[in-house]
Amino acid sequence: MAVKSIDLQTVLDSVYNGIVACDTDGRIILINESAARVAGQPKDKLMGARVDQVFPNTGLLEIIRTGENRPHQRLNFQGRLLLSNRSPIRNADGELVGAIGVFQDNSELESMTHAFKEEKKVAEELQDIIESSYDGMWITDGQGYTLHVNSAYERISGMKKEEVLGKHMQELVDKGYFSDSVTLHVLEKKERVTMMHEIRKTGKRALITGNPIFDENGEIVRVVTNVRDITELLNLKQDLEDKAKQAARYQNELAQLRSKSIYDDIVVESPQMRHIFDLATWVGQVDSTVLILGESGVGKEVVTQIVVRSSERRDEPFIKVNCGAIPENLLESELFGYEKGSFTGADKKGKPGMFELAHKGTILLDEVAEIPLNLQVKLLRAIQEQEIIRVGGTKPLKLDVRIIAATNRDLDELVRTGQFREDLFYRLNVIPITVPPLRERREDIPALIELFLCKYNEKYRLNKTLAPETVERLVSYDWPGNVRELQNIVERMVVLSRDDEVGPDALPLQLKSVGKTDADFHVDVSGVVPLKDALFEVEKKLVVKALQKYGTTRRAAEALGVDQSTVVRKYQRIRELEAGM
């Protein structure tokens, strides 16, 4: 079968990747169109030029010095990040006669178009170049018969060239050498074809690109297939994805640790508060709008602080606005500011509003349900467009503000009755966080008591303790005013009680009758004991009495207002301590 010869340079110019070769003096002896295009100079002007002057940091001179292959080398050239395979060129006697570099623009890697378009060797120099390539190369004629396979392909595939030379690609597919052939697809479609392929014999993953070479009549005379082993690249990609997931997990854990270290005064004993703490910490890492719901005094502002301190905006302004405490006729100017001369009594220079002051940071709109309907439209625009217009102004001001809203009212009901805009509600209710009342998380009460007792002892330079019966009454109370009411009562007892141990007589009237129906339920402690010990005794009495009365941990947990697992855990600890004694 006659083989049509073509010019070496024509073959090289058909190669998609850049190819440049130099002699042992570092002068360019061969360069293709792709490499000349990257260099930004005509090809004929580059022949004979110093390779390190055309391509600084090319590394080909190092190849000549060491005689070693340098695959997968990164090279920054004129703002382009090139991935280069560099190899020595040796003649038939093994003598080093030069070096060759094959490179690709790494930005085009995703298009998977790094194949060589090559023709059969027409000269020994071209044979050396093909054999020096680190990528595998498979060349067929226009009918699909194999003309050449380089040694790199043998390495990647585990096959010997003697097995396939002269054979048609369809024959090799039929015999099971390949499950598919990119060459056959190229011959059928008459265009470049790229496919992923797993090589059966070695188990390697390869990116295979077949390129047709056309004659002057538009007929395919050669198909040059480039085979790149991307097993390591795919493994690296998977490693990067795994590390990205791990980094996200570490970021969340770090945010939680940061919040816990900042807020030593946060109580998260109950499962409900643990969940809220974790959620607020996680949400803090994004800029979504947060709506915090709950009765008055449950600690909505504390949750807001967790969100803010967990965010990237933690060092930026944090502006708190109590929308219910500002007169309606002043609320608009307070929120959005005003221009000079906007109204009688206005500052002559104008004044920035709370939203402007919160630029780059966070704004808390407490009691957001109290904003009148006419201002809700303007607030909706501020949220949607991230821009405001001052009172008396005409120019929109672009802002970057994270919005947190809070209310103790039922917004669903207000929307149904027309007192709150539905579109604004949906804009605010992106991430709702509902803080349960204190009566639904009684596990937090002993820890809160200890927290407030320490706080006011330190503030007033006292050393008060609470009698166990006092703690029992506090735990049993329903707390309509929630945490705020508990804090106020603890402070009142610390300040007004003249005894070092605050007994139940110091309790407000509404708490004195709490728990009296169980007259046999009280704790006897002789003298002053550490508060933690007293709290343990209270928990012990409550847990044991509930189990005796209701018979099961589930019913006892319902009566105590805690999870069943909490009752089981605490009862197990009680038994362990008693067994130890």
PyMOL commands that set and color helices and strands:
alter all, ss='L'
color gray80, all
select helices_A, chain A and resi 8-13+33-39+43-46+51-54+60-66+106-111+124-132+151-157+161-163+169-174+182-189+231-262+271-283+300-309+328-336+354-357+368-370+373-385+411-416+422-428+438-440+444-460+468-476+482-496+504-506+509-512+531-550+553-560+564-580
alter helices_A, ss='H'
color red, helices_A
select strands_A, chain A and resi 18-23+28-31+70-77+80-90+96-105+136-141+146-149+193-198+205-214+220-229+290-293+318-322+362-366+387-388+397-398+402-407+431-434+465-466+501-502
alter strands_A, ss='S'
color yellow, strands_A
deselect
rebuild
show_as cartoon
